[in-house]
């Protein structure tokens, strides 16, 4: 993937069951699993179960990040609290060729727009590992 420029289009869409194999492979990448705090080895079955649960849970919005039509990562809003109008944001770029290209930063901006306009929330919060310099720059 080339560096981000005017020709790379980013789009967010709901995560779907067909994304499970790709997501499972990304979760097995130590750079991804360490930074998102995964506590056990990813399996296809657990990934499929997570997608099924996330699509039914009103406190979760799992969105696929597509860069020029290619699924490269995910942004997840969970712990959505409608009373307080808050949510937690998590993001990862799973596709290694898409990392360090500005895609994560742009996806955060798209995600925030989604949270504040479509979900009508007022506060988005996150946690980040202090060693994850690319994420800190994006935030």
C-alpha positions, 0 to 999 in steps of 0.5 A: 500500500502506498503512503496516504495521499489523495487517492486513498479513500477511507470508509467505515462499514459494520464488521460482518462474519466474512471478516472473521478469518482476516481479523483472526489472523491480525489478532495473532500478530504480536504487534496487534495482540499486545497493543489491544491487550488480548489475553489469549490466543485468537481462534477463528471460533472465538473471533466469529463469536465476538463478531456475532455478539458485537453485532447484537449488543446495543453497547457495541459498534464494531466498524471495519476500516476500508482503505480504497475498498480493502479491509485493513483494520477495525475501530470499535466503540463499546461500553456505549452508555446512552444515559451519559452519552459516552463510549470507549474507542478502540482501534487497530490497523491489522494489515501490516502494509497499511500501518504508519501511513496515516490511515489510523489517524484518519480512521479515528477522525471518521470514527469520531464523526460517527460517534458524535453524529450518528450515535449522538454521543458527547464523550469518547474515551480510550486507553493506550499502551505507553509503548504504542507511539503510533497510536499516541500520535494518532490520538 
